[in-house]
Amino acid sequence: MTVDERVSLYGKVKKYTKRKEQFQNEESMERFRVS
């Protein structure tokens, strides 16, 4: 694996986890509003 490949892969993972966290935050906010 080249350095470039590793960097782009790391960027993808970072972007994915960020989106996942955002989604979970929005989900918990919805639940909070409902209750």
NORVENTA-V697427 format. One record per backbone hydrogen bond with DSSP energy under -1.0 kcal/mol. NH is the residue of the N-H (numbers start at 1). CO is the residue of the C=O. E is the energy in kcal/mol with one decimal. If there is no record, write none. Layout:
nh = {NH NH}
co = {CO CO}
e = {E E}
//
This chain:
nh = {6 7 8 9 10 11 12 13 14 15 16 17 18 19 20 21 22 23 24 25 26 27 28 29 30 31 32 33 34 35}
co = {2 3 4 5 6 7 8 9 10 11 12 13 14 15 16 17 18 19 20 21 22 23 24 25 26 27 28 29 30 31}
e = {-2.2 -2.6 -2.5 -2.4 -2.6 -2.3 -2.2 -2.4 -2.5 -2.5 -2.6 -2.8 -2.2 -2.3 -2.4 -2.6 -2.3 -2.5 -2.4 -2.5 -2.5 -2.4 -2.4 -2.1 -2.3 -2.1 -2.3 -2.4 -2.2 -2.3}
//
